[in-house]
Amino acid sequence: MHDKGTSALADDDSYEQAVLRHIFDWEPTILRLCDLVRELSADPRSFSDRDAVERAVRDLTKVGLLHRQGECVLPTPMAAYVRGMELG
């Protein structure tokens, strides 16, 4: 049971990293959540699980790395600190 929880956390981290990478690639363009899901699902290196992408956006918003206004998603100034880090 513990392994399943650890695996779920690792998956969530992977989704968060994929979302950040994709948004940084598009910056300064503001993406809509539906476009983010569609574009990530088209990328074979990425993911296609809409719920996981939405969860990643929600979690990244909670920690101040993304800003979400309705369907629009964009990086915050705080994200600049993360941008220079190697994301996985």
N, CA, C and O atoms as a DFTB+ gen file, in Angstrom:
352 C
 N C O
     1  1       0.821      -1.190       0.000
     2  2       0.000       0.000       0.000
     3  2       0.867       1.257       0.000
     4  3       0.565       2.223      -0.701
     5  1       1.928       1.245       0.773
     6  2       2.824       2.391       0.825
     7  2       3.453       2.648      -0.540
     8  3       3.594       3.800      -0.950
     9  1       3.830       1.584      -1.245
    10  2       4.433       1.748      -2.562
    11  2       3.485       2.431      -3.534
    12  3       3.914       3.241      -4.356
    13  1       2.204       2.111      -3.448
    14  2       1.221       2.723      -4.329
    15  2       1.151       4.230      -4.078
    16  3       1.075       5.009      -5.029
    17  1       1.175       4.642      -2.835
    18  2       1.153       6.064      -2.496
    19  2       2.395       6.771      -2.975
    20  3       2.316       7.884      -3.496
    21  1       3.540       6.143      -2.807
    22  2       4.796       6.716      -3.268
    23  2       4.794       6.848      -4.778
    24  3       5.266       7.847      -5.321
    25  1       4.268       5.848      -5.452
    26  2       4.182       5.889      -6.906
    27  2       3.269       7.016      -7.373
    28  3       3.580       7.700      -8.347
    29  1       2.157       7.212      -6.692
    30  2       1.222       8.287      -7.052
    31  2       1.893       9.651      -6.886
    32  3       1.704      10.539      -7.717
    33  1       2.670       9.820      -5.825
    34  2       3.384      11.086      -5.618
    35  2       4.418      11.318      -6.710
    36  3       4.575      12.444      -7.184
    37  1       5.122      10.271      -7.115
    38  2       6.104      10.391      -8.193
    39  2       5.412      10.763      -9.497
    40  3       5.916      11.592     -10.255
    41  1       4.257      10.152      -9.761
    42  2       3.497      10.493     -10.963
    43  2       3.070      11.953     -10.928
    44  3       3.186      12.657     -11.931
    45  1       2.577      12.417      -9.777
    46  2       2.179      13.821      -9.645
    47  2       3.362      14.746      -9.912
    48  3       3.209      15.765     -10.585
    49  1       4.533      14.404      -9.395
    50  2       5.730      15.213      -9.647
    51  2       6.057      15.252     -11.132
    52  3       6.441      16.298     -11.656
    53  1       5.909      14.134     -11.805
    54  2       6.186      14.082     -13.243
    55  2       5.235      14.980     -14.009
    56  3       5.654      15.692     -14.923
    57  1       3.968      14.957     -13.651
    58  2       2.991      15.829     -14.302
    59  2       3.316      17.294     -14.034
    60  3       3.244      18.120     -14.944
    61  1       3.667      17.619     -12.814
    62  2       4.008      19.004     -12.480
    63  2       5.212      19.466     -13.291
    64  3       5.220      20.586     -13.802
    65  1       6.220      18.623     -13.411
    66  2       7.398      18.978     -14.195
    67  2       7.041      19.171     -15.666
    68  3       7.513      20.113     -16.301
    69  1       6.217      18.291     -16.205
    70  2       5.811      18.401     -17.611
    71  2       5.017      19.682     -17.849
    72  3       5.217      20.360     -18.857
    73  1       4.124      20.012     -16.933
    74  2       3.322      21.233     -17.064
    75  2       4.230      22.460     -17.020
    76  3       4.097      23.354     -17.856
    77  1       5.143      22.512     -16.064
    78  2       6.057      23.659     -15.975
    79  2       6.918      23.788     -17.221
    80  3       7.071      24.882     -17.764
    81  1       7.485      22.665     -17.679
    82  2       8.311      22.714     -18.885
    83  2       7.526      23.280     -20.061
    84  3       8.020      24.139     -20.792
    85  1       6.318      22.801     -20.236
    86  2       5.510      23.222     -21.372
    87  2       5.149      24.709     -21.274
    88  3       5.218      25.431     -22.269
    89  1       4.773      25.153     -20.108
    90  2       4.427      26.565     -19.933
    91  2       5.651      27.450     -20.143
    92  3       5.540      28.514     -20.753
    93  1       6.813      27.032     -19.649
    94  2       8.026      27.810     -19.870
    95  2       8.359      27.889     -21.358
    96  3       8.832      28.921     -21.833
    97  1       8.115      26.807     -22.091
    98  2       8.375      26.813     -23.534
    99  2       7.506      27.833     -24.253
   100  3       7.929      28.406     -25.257
   101  1       6.301      28.065     -23.758
   102  2       5.354      28.968     -24.409
   103  2       5.413      30.394     -23.873
   104  3       4.851      31.303     -24.484
   105  1       6.087      30.607     -22.736
   106  2       6.121      31.932     -22.130
   107  2       6.638      32.942     -23.127
   108  3       7.609      32.606     -23.804
   109  1       6.118      34.113     -23.296
   110  2       5.146      34.790     -22.452
   111  2       3.685      34.553     -22.847
   112  3       2.797      35.230     -22.329
   113  1       3.426      33.624     -23.737
   114  2       2.057      33.342     -24.140
   115  2       1.274      32.737     -22.978
   116  3       1.778      31.879     -22.253
   117  1       0.051      33.193     -22.815
   118  2      -0.839      32.634     -21.802
   119  2      -1.579      31.464     -22.435
   120  3      -2.185      31.607     -23.497
   121  1      -1.530      30.331     -21.797
   122  2      -2.205      29.142     -22.310
   123  2      -3.538      28.929     -21.617
   124  3      -3.699      29.234     -20.436
   125  1      -4.479      28.406     -22.366
   126  2      -5.722      27.943     -21.746
   127  2      -5.490      26.516     -21.276
   128  3      -4.711      25.779     -21.880
   129  1      -6.159      26.129     -20.208
   130  2      -5.989      24.791     -19.661
   131  2      -6.311      23.738     -20.715
   132  3      -5.591      22.745     -20.818
   133  1      -7.355      23.921     -21.491
   134  2      -7.713      22.930     -22.514
   135  2      -6.602      22.802     -23.556
   136  3      -6.349      21.701     -24.046
   137  1      -5.930      23.914     -23.907
   138  2      -4.815      23.854     -24.854
   139  2      -3.621      23.137     -24.240
   140  3      -2.944      22.355     -24.908
   141  1      -3.368      23.406     -22.967
   142  2      -2.275      22.754     -22.255
   143  2      -2.479      21.239     -22.254
   144  3      -1.543      20.492     -22.539
   145  1      -3.676      20.784     -21.941
   146  2      -3.975      19.345     -21.932
   147  2      -3.785      18.770     -23.339
   148  3      -3.159      17.723     -23.502
   149  1      -4.321      19.450     -24.348
   150  2      -4.228      18.959     -25.732
   151  2      -2.781      18.890     -26.195
   152  3      -2.372      17.900     -26.802
   153  1      -2.010      19.923     -25.915
   154  2      -0.624      19.953     -26.365
   155  2       0.236      18.940     -25.635
   156  3       1.119      18.331     -26.238
   157  1      -0.007      18.751     -24.350
   158  2       0.753      17.746     -23.617
   159  2       0.402      16.339     -24.091
   160  3       1.270      15.467     -24.120
   161  1      -0.835      16.108     -24.456
   162  2      -1.220      14.777     -24.918
   163  2      -0.675      14.502     -26.315
   164  3      -0.535      13.339     -26.694
   165  1      -0.365      15.536     -27.087
   166  2       0.207      15.355     -28.416
   167  2       1.707      15.085     -28.353
   168  3       2.287      14.596     -29.322
   169  1       2.332      15.393     -27.238
   170  2       3.770      15.210     -27.059
   171  2       4.022      13.797     -26.538
   172  3       3.601      13.479     -25.426
   173  1       4.698      12.934     -27.311
   174  2       4.912      11.549     -26.876
   175  2       5.768      11.431     -25.619
   176  3       5.744      10.397     -24.952
   177  1       6.524      12.480     -25.288
   178  2       7.335      12.456     -24.064
   179  2       6.524      12.853     -22.850
   180  3       7.027      12.804     -21.728
   181  1       5.292      13.239     -23.050
   182  2       4.495      13.793     -21.975
   183  2       3.316      12.898     -21.638
   184  3       3.385      11.680     -21.807
   185  1       2.243      13.493     -21.165
   186  2       1.121      12.762     -20.607
   187  2      -0.186      13.200     -21.241
   188  3      -0.280      14.293     -21.801
   189  1      -1.181      12.354     -21.152
   190  2      -2.473      12.700     -21.739
   191  2      -3.615      12.629     -20.736
   192  3      -4.777      12.729     -21.129
   193  1      -3.324      12.465     -19.491
   194  2      -4.351      12.337     -18.464
   195  2      -4.823      13.727     -18.024
   196  3      -4.125      14.415     -17.279
   197  1      -6.015      14.139     -18.490
   198  2      -6.531      15.476     -18.193
   199  2      -6.613      15.729     -16.687
   200  3      -6.250      16.808     -16.218
   201  1      -7.086      14.742     -15.932
   202  2      -7.194      14.919     -14.483
   203  2      -5.837      15.181     -13.854
   204  3      -5.716      16.026     -12.966
   205  1      -4.822      14.468     -14.303
   206  2      -3.482      14.654     -13.738
   207  2      -2.928      16.027     -14.095
   208  3      -2.287      16.668     -13.263
   209  1      -3.169      16.490     -15.327
   210  2      -2.710      17.822     -15.723
   211  2      -3.424      18.886     -14.897
   212  3      -2.795      19.828     -14.415
   213  1      -4.733      18.738     -14.736
   214  2      -5.489      19.697     -13.922
   215  2      -5.004      19.684     -12.474
   216  3      -4.909      20.737     -11.843
   217  1      -4.701      18.509     -11.949
   218  2      -4.192      18.402     -10.579
   219  2      -2.823      19.082     -10.472
   220  3      -2.539      19.768      -9.490
   221  1      -1.972      18.885     -11.496
   222  2      -0.654      19.525     -11.495
   223  2      -0.790      21.038     -11.522
   224  3      -0.093      21.739     -10.788
   225  1      -1.687      21.549     -12.367
   226  2      -1.914      22.991     -12.428
   227  2      -2.416      23.495     -11.075
   228  3      -1.948      24.523     -10.586
   229  1      -3.354      22.787     -10.474
   230  2      -3.887      23.189      -9.170
   231  2      -2.775      23.222      -8.119
   232  3      -2.668      24.179      -7.352
   233  1      -1.946      22.170      -8.087
   234  2      -0.883      22.105      -7.083
   235  2       0.196      23.165      -7.326
   236  3       0.703      23.766      -6.379
   237  1       0.542      23.392      -8.588
   238  2       1.537      24.420      -8.898
   239  2       1.007      25.819      -8.598
   240  3       1.775      26.718      -8.253
   241  1      -0.293      25.998      -8.728
   242  2      -0.926      27.267      -8.369
   243  2      -0.876      27.469      -6.851
   244  3      -0.608      28.570      -6.371
   245  1      -1.136      26.401      -6.111
   246  2      -1.114      26.482      -4.640
   247  2       0.244      26.916      -4.107
   248  3       0.320      27.656      -3.125
   249  1       1.324      26.458      -4.752
   250  2       2.658      26.802      -4.255
   251  2       3.215      28.077      -4.881
   252  3       4.350      28.463      -4.605
   253  1       2.413      28.733      -5.729
   254  2       2.805      30.031      -6.258
   255  2       3.624      30.006      -7.533
   256  3       4.214      31.024      -7.897
   257  1       3.679      28.864      -8.232
   258  2       4.450      28.804      -9.468
   259  2       3.614      29.095     -10.706
   260  3       4.150      29.489     -11.741
   261  1       2.312      28.904     -10.604
   262  2       1.406      29.230     -11.699
   263  2       0.297      30.127     -11.193
   264  3      -0.052      30.117     -10.013
   265  1      -0.245      30.902     -12.112
   266  2      -1.434      31.704     -11.832
   267  2      -2.512      31.212     -12.778
   268  3      -2.265      31.012     -13.968
   269  1      -3.701      31.020     -12.248
   270  2      -4.815      30.579     -13.077
   271  2      -5.968      31.556     -12.919
   272  3      -6.422      31.836     -11.810
   273  1      -6.428      32.065     -14.045
   274  2      -7.588      32.944     -14.073
   275  2      -8.586      32.300     -15.021
   276  3      -8.441      32.391     -16.240
   277  1      -9.593      31.654     -14.465
   278  2     -10.531      30.908     -15.297
   279  2      -9.815      29.779     -16.006
   280  3      -9.241      28.903     -15.360
   281  1      -9.842      29.790     -17.328
   282  2      -9.158      28.758     -18.123
   283  2      -7.719      29.126     -18.460
   284  3      -6.987      28.295     -18.997
   285  1      -7.297      30.349     -18.159
   286  2      -5.951      30.802     -18.509
   287  2      -4.941      30.409     -17.439
   288  3      -5.192      30.531     -16.241
   289  1      -3.781      29.929     -17.914
   290  2      -2.713      29.490     -17.015
   291  2      -1.418      30.170     -17.455
   292  3      -1.066      30.148     -18.634
   293  1      -0.715      30.773     -16.499
   294  2       0.553      31.411     -16.819
   295  2       1.492      31.317     -15.624
   296  3       1.043      31.169     -14.488
   297  1       2.808      31.405     -15.882
   298  2       3.768      31.330     -14.785
   299  2       3.759      32.614     -13.966
   300  3       3.464      33.690     -14.487
   301  1       4.081      32.497     -12.698
   302  2       4.187      33.651     -11.807
   303  2       5.646      34.107     -11.751
   304  3       6.535      33.391     -12.212
   305  1       5.896      35.290     -11.191
   306  2       7.288      35.699     -10.991
   307  2       8.074      34.679     -10.152
   308  3       9.276      34.501     -10.345
   309  1       7.389      34.024      -9.234
   310  2       8.052      33.005      -8.415
   311  2       8.611      31.873      -9.286
   312  3       9.612      31.246      -8.936
   313  1       7.959      31.624     -10.410
   314  2       8.401      30.557     -11.305
   315  2       9.794      30.827     -11.868
   316  3      10.485      29.899     -12.287
   317  1      10.210      32.097     -11.880
   318  2      11.547      32.431     -12.378
   319  2      12.632      31.723     -11.571
   320  3      13.689      31.393     -12.108
   321  1      12.379      31.492     -10.296
   322  2      13.339      30.778      -9.461
   323  2      13.459      29.325      -9.876
   324  3      14.529      28.725      -9.775
   325  1      12.361      28.766     -10.342
   326  2      12.341      27.366     -10.738
   327  2      12.895      27.196     -12.148
   328  3      13.483      26.163     -12.471
   329  1      12.709      28.194     -12.970
   330  2      13.070      28.084     -14.393
   331  2      14.510      27.662     -14.610
   332  3      14.792      26.889     -15.525
   333  1      15.408      28.145     -13.804
   334  2      16.817      27.804     -13.972
   335  2      17.188      26.427     -13.452
   336  3      18.283      25.932     -13.718
   337  1      16.293      25.816     -12.724
   338  2      16.564      24.491     -12.181
   339  2      16.346      23.427     -13.245
   340  3      15.521      23.598     -14.142
   341  1      17.077      22.346     -13.146
   342  2      16.827      21.218     -14.041
   343  2      15.592      20.494     -13.542
   344  3      15.552      20.049     -12.395
   345  1      14.589      20.374     -14.388
   346  2      13.322      19.756     -14.002
   347  2      13.278      18.317     -14.470
   348  3      12.650      17.999     -15.479
   349  1      13.937      17.463     -13.744
   350  2      13.863      16.034     -14.043
   351  2      14.801      15.657     -15.075
   352  3      14.871      14.486     -15.449
